[in-house]
Amino acid sequence: MKILIADPHPLTGIGIVTVLENLNVGLSFASMASDTAELKNLIRREQPKIVIADLDLPDFNGLQTIKELKELNRNMRVFVWSRQPEEIYALSTIKSGASAYLCKTCSDKEFSQAFIRVMRGGIFLSDNLSKQLNERDYKKSHYNNFKKLSTREVEVLDLLAKGTRNKEIANRLEINAKTVSTYKTRLLKKLKAENIADLIHQSNFLQNTDVNEDLFL
């Protein structure tokens, strides 16, 4: 399998070669590219299976360049790494056709794991980013359920979260205790909570997290 490395710093490229050679998976290496024009020319000439490209390569127009590289060879996999924050660039990079995004602060072990994943045809995101995404999906799911609550249901939930008893909730909201129980049943159903403790946990989680609707666009 032929690999092409594109990095503006030759010593960095040599380091990558050393790490990958230690994997002993039968790799061969094309000439290294130091800018985007050279990278495109080498892709046309060498037809590599995987390109490891620095996002900060000269004239590398970010996501647009990734798309252009894929157009040169649709079967080629693009492994992007950069000093830029992964939480800002990783997902958009993957959506543009890359198979991996990794920060240059990663360990050689993580780099090797990412490369093996890409070599086998998979997509790689770091454990840290995957954890953030899972947490965001959790927030989004419960936030969407939270938005379906009526004003009175939110009032009841807020009082429940503060440890207020049914009778006191009824007095504060000027409703009877039976109605409070009805609201609790509705809240359990709408928020898909197993019990009151879970209901309160969800309420505290949402209110103690800087939940912003823009986060989920």
NORZITA-V570615 format. One record per pair of residues at least 12 apart in sequence whose ideal C-beta (glycine too) atoms are under 10 Angstrom apart, sorted by sequence separation. I is the first residue (numbers start at 1). J is the second residue. D is the distance in Angstrom with one decimal. If there is no record, write none. Layout:
i/j/d
I/J/D
I/J/D
This chain:
i/j/d
5/17/6.9
17/29/5.8
30/42/5.8
39/51/7.3
53/65/8.3
66/78/5.9
81/93/10.0
89/101/6.5
90/102/8.5
102/114/5.2
114/126/8.0
165/177/9.4
166/178/9.3
168/180/9.5
169/181/9.9
184/196/7.0
187/199/5.8
191/203/8.2
3/16/8.7
16/29/9.2
30/43/8.8
33/46/9.9
53/66/8.1
65/78/9.6
80/93/5.2
90/103/8.8
100/113/9.9
101/114/8.8
102/115/9.1
111/124/10.0
113/126/9.6
156/169/6.2
159/172/6.7
166/179/9.8
167/180/8.2
3/17/8.3
31/45/8.9
39/53/6.6
66/80/7.0
80/94/8.8
89/103/9.4
100/114/4.9
110/124/9.2
113/127/9.7
155/169/8.5
156/170/9.8
159/173/7.8
166/180/4.7
169/183/8.5
5/20/8.9
17/32/8.5
30/45/8.2
31/46/7.4
39/54/9.8
51/66/9.7
65/80/10.0
78/93/8.6
86/101/5.8
99/114/9.0
100/115/7.8
165/180/9.3
166/181/6.7
169/184/9.2
184/199/7.8
187/202/9.4
191/206/9.6
13/29/9.2
16/32/9.1
30/46/4.0
53/69/7.4
78/94/9.8
80/96/9.1
86/102/7.4
87/103/9.9
99/115/9.9
102/118/9.9
110/126/7.0
156/172/9.7
164/180/9.7
187/203/9.0
3/20/6.7
29/46/9.6
30/47/8.9
36/53/8.7
63/80/9.8
80/97/9.9
81/98/10.0
84/101/9.2
86/103/5.4
100/117/6.9
110/127/8.4
155/172/8.4
156/173/7.2
166/183/9.7
14/32/8.4
28/46/9.7
30/48/5.5
33/51/8.7
39/57/6.8
51/69/6.4
62/80/9.7
78/96/8.6
80/98/4.8
85/103/7.5
99/117/8.0
100/118/5.0
155/173/6.1
166/184/7.9
13/32/4.6
29/48/8.9
38/57/9.3
39/58/9.9
40/59/9.8
51/70/9.6
78/97/6.3
79/98/7.1
80/99/8.6
81/100/7.8
82/101/7.5
84/103/7.7
86/105/9.7
99/118/4.5
156/175/9.0
12/32/9.5
13/33/8.8
28/48/9.1
32/52/9.8
33/53/8.0
34/54/9.7
38/58/9.4
39/59/9.2
60/80/9.6
62/82/9.9
77/97/9.2
78/98/4.4
79/99/6.1
80/100/6.6
81/101/7.2
82/102/8.1
83/103/6.8
84/104/9.0
86/106/9.5
98/118/9.1
99/119/9.3
106/126/7.3
155/175/10.0
160/180/9.1
13/34/8.5
28/49/9.7
30/51/9.1
33/54/9.6
36/57/5.6
37/58/8.7
38/59/9.7
39/60/8.1
51/72/9.5
76/97/9.6
77/98/8.2
78/99/6.1
79/100/4.7
80/101/5.0
81/102/4.5
82/103/6.7
83/104/4.9
152/173/7.2
159/180/9.0
10/32/6.8
27/49/9.2
35/57/6.2
36/58/6.5
37/59/6.5
51/73/8.6
60/82/9.5
62/84/9.4
77/99/4.4
78/100/8.0
79/101/8.4
80/102/7.5
81/103/6.9
82/104/6.5
83/105/7.6
99/121/8.1
100/122/8.6
101/123/9.5
102/124/7.2
27/50/8.7
34/57/7.8
35/58/4.3
36/59/4.1
57/80/9.9
74/97/9.0
76/99/9.5
77/100/8.1
78/101/9.7
79/102/7.6
81/104/5.9
99/122/7.3
100/123/6.9
101/124/7.8
102/125/8.8
103/126/7.5
152/175/8.3
156/179/9.2
160/183/9.1
1/25/7.5
3/27/5.4
5/29/7.0
6/30/10.0
10/34/7.3
33/57/7.6
34/58/7.5
35/59/5.8
36/60/4.9
49/73/8.9
81/105/9.9
99/123/5.6
100/124/3.9
101/125/6.9
102/126/6.6
156/180/6.6
159/183/9.9
160/184/7.2
1/26/6.6
2/27/7.6
3/28/7.1
4/29/7.6
5/30/8.0
7/32/7.0
8/33/9.3
9/34/8.5
35/60/8.1
36/61/7.6
40/65/8.7
43/68/9.8
47/72/9.2
48/73/7.7
51/76/6.1
52/77/9.6
53/78/6.4
55/80/5.5
56/81/9.7
57/82/9.3
81/106/7.6
98/123/8.6
99/124/6.9
100/125/7.7
101/126/8.2
103/128/9.2
1/27/5.6
2/28/5.0
3/29/5.3
4/30/4.4
5/31/9.1
6/32/7.1
7/33/7.9
8/34/5.6
39/65/8.6
43/69/6.5
47/73/6.2
49/75/7.6
50/76/7.0
51/77/7.4
52/78/8.4
53/79/7.2
54/80/7.9
55/81/7.3
56/82/5.9
63/89/8.6
66/92/9.4
70/96/8.1
71/97/9.0
98/124/9.6
100/126/9.3
103/129/9.5
156/182/9.6
157/183/8.3
1/28/7.1
2/29/7.3
3/30/6.9
4/31/7.9
5/32/5.0
6/33/4.0
7/34/7.3
8/35/7.2
43/70/9.9
46/73/9.7
49/76/6.4
50/77/4.8
51/78/5.2
52/79/4.5
53/80/5.8
54/81/6.4
55/82/3.5
56/83/6.7
62/89/8.0
66/93/6.5
69/96/9.6
70/97/4.2
102/129/9.7
152/179/9.3
156/183/4.4
157/184/8.9
160/187/7.7
2/30/5.8
4/32/7.8
5/33/7.3
6/34/7.5
40/68/7.3
44/72/6.2
47/75/8.9
48/76/6.2
49/77/6.7
50/78/7.8
51/79/6.7
52/80/8.1
53/81/7.8
54/82/6.1
55/83/8.2
56/84/7.2
66/94/9.5
68/96/9.9
69/97/7.8
70/98/8.5
101/129/8.2
155/183/8.7
156/184/7.0
4/33/6.8
5/34/10.0
6/35/8.1
36/65/6.1
39/68/10.0
40/69/7.2
43/72/4.8
44/73/8.2
47/76/7.8
48/77/9.0
50/79/5.9
51/80/8.9
52/81/6.8
53/82/9.0
54/83/8.6
55/84/5.8
63/92/5.8
66/95/9.5
67/96/5.5
68/97/9.6
69/98/8.9
94/123/6.3
157/186/10.0
6/36/7.7
20/50/9.6
39/69/7.4
43/73/5.8
54/84/9.9
62/92/8.4
63/93/6.7
66/96/4.3
67/97/5.9
81/111/7.7
94/124/9.0
153/183/5.8
156/186/8.7
157/187/5.6
41/72/9.8
62/93/8.3
65/96/8.9
66/97/5.4
67/98/9.7
94/125/7.3
152/183/6.9
153/184/9.5
156/187/6.7
6/38/7.7
7/39/9.9
20/52/8.6
36/68/8.9
40/72/6.4
63/95/8.0
64/96/8.0
66/98/5.5
79/111/9.3
93/125/9.9
6/39/4.4
36/69/9.0
39/72/9.5
43/76/6.9
63/96/4.2
81/114/8.4
150/183/9.0
153/186/6.2
154/187/9.3
157/190/9.7
5/39/9.4
6/40/9.6
55/89/6.8
62/96/8.2
63/97/8.7
90/124/9.8
91/125/8.1
149/183/9.8
152/186/9.7
153/187/5.9
157/191/8.1
4/39/7.4
17/52/9.8
43/78/9.9
63/98/8.9
79/114/7.1
90/125/6.1
161/196/10.0
6/42/8.0
16/52/6.2
79/115/6.7
90/126/7.8
150/186/8.6
160/196/6.8
5/42/9.7
6/43/9.3
149/186/8.5
153/190/7.3
163/200/8.4
4/42/5.7
55/93/7.5
77/115/10.0
79/117/9.6
91/129/8.1
149/187/7.3
153/191/9.4
161/199/8.1
162/200/9.1
4/43/6.7
13/52/8.6
79/118/5.3
86/125/7.9
87/126/9.9
90/129/5.6
160/199/6.6
161/200/5.0
78/118/8.6
79/119/9.2
86/126/6.3
150/190/9.4
160/200/6.0
161/201/9.0
4/45/9.9
13/54/9.1
77/118/5.3
87/128/8.6
149/190/6.2
161/202/9.1
162/203/9.5
4/46/6.0
12/54/7.7
77/119/7.8
86/128/7.6
87/129/6.5
90/132/9.8
91/133/8.0
145/187/9.9
148/190/5.8
149/191/7.9
157/199/7.1
161/203/4.3
162/204/10.0
3/46/9.6
4/47/9.2
5/48/9.2
55/98/9.5
77/120/9.9
86/129/5.3
90/133/9.4
148/191/8.8
157/200/8.4
160/203/7.3
161/204/5.9
2/46/6.3
4/48/3.9
77/121/7.6
85/129/10.0
146/190/8.6
2/47/7.2
3/48/5.9
4/49/8.8
5/50/9.4
6/51/6.5
7/52/7.8
9/54/8.1
53/98/8.6
77/122/9.5
79/124/8.1
87/132/6.5
145/190/6.0
146/191/7.1
157/202/8.8
158/203/7.2
161/206/9.8
2/48/4.6
3/49/7.1
4/50/7.4
5/51/7.8
6/52/7.0
7/53/7.7
8/54/6.5
55/101/8.2
77/123/9.6
86/132/9.2
87/133/9.5
145/191/5.2
157/203/5.4
161/207/7.5
1/48/8.4
2/49/5.7
3/50/5.2
4/51/4.8
5/52/4.9
6/53/4.3
7/54/4.6
9/56/9.8
51/98/9.4
145/192/6.6
1/49/4.7
2/50/8.0
3/51/7.8
4/52/7.3
5/53/7.9
6/54/6.3
8/56/7.1
51/99/9.7
52/100/8.9
56/104/9.2
145/193/9.4
1/50/7.0
2/51/9.9
3/52/6.7
4/53/8.4
5/54/8.9
7/56/8.9
8/57/5.9
50/99/8.0
55/104/9.6
142/191/7.0
154/203/9.2
157/206/9.9
158/207/8.4
7/57/7.0
8/58/6.1
50/100/9.4
52/102/9.5
54/104/8.1
142/192/8.5
157/207/9.8
6/57/5.5
141/192/8.8
142/193/9.6
8/60/9.4
6/60/8.2
146/202/7.9
145/202/8.3
146/203/8.2
52/111/9.3
143/202/9.9
142/202/5.5
146/206/5.8
142/203/9.3
145/206/9.5
146/207/9.5
52/114/9.8
143/205/9.8
6/69/9.3
16/79/9.8
52/115/7.8
142/205/7.0
143/206/6.3
138/202/9.9
142/206/6.1
16/81/8.8
50/115/7.7
146/211/8.3
52/118/9.0
139/205/7.8
143/209/9.1
147/213/8.4
138/205/8.3
139/206/7.4
142/209/9.7
50/118/6.2
143/211/5.5
12/81/9.6
49/118/9.7
50/119/6.6
142/211/8.9
143/212/9.3
144/213/9.8
49/119/8.0
139/209/6.2
143/213/7.6
138/209/9.8
139/210/9.7
140/211/9.1
4/76/8.6
6/78/9.9
139/211/6.1
143/215/8.5
144/216/7.9
139/212/9.7
140/213/9.7
143/216/6.9
2/76/9.8
3/77/10.0
5/79/9.4
6/80/9.9
7/81/8.7
135/209/9.0
140/215/7.6
141/216/9.7
3/79/9.0
139/215/7.3
140/216/4.6
139/216/7.8
136/215/6.9
137/216/9.3
136/216/7.6
22/108/8.4
25/112/9.9
20/108/9.9
27/115/9.3
19/108/5.0
23/112/6.0
18/108/8.9
19/109/9.3
22/112/7.8
25/115/8.9
20/111/8.6
25/116/7.6
12/104/8.1
16/108/9.5
19/111/6.0
20/112/7.6
23/115/7.3
27/119/8.6
15/108/8.5
19/112/6.2
23/116/7.1
25/119/6.9
16/111/7.7
20/115/6.4
15/111/9.6
19/115/8.1
20/116/9.9
23/119/8.8
7/104/9.6
16/115/9.0
20/119/9.5
3/115/8.8
3/119/9.1
1/119/6.8
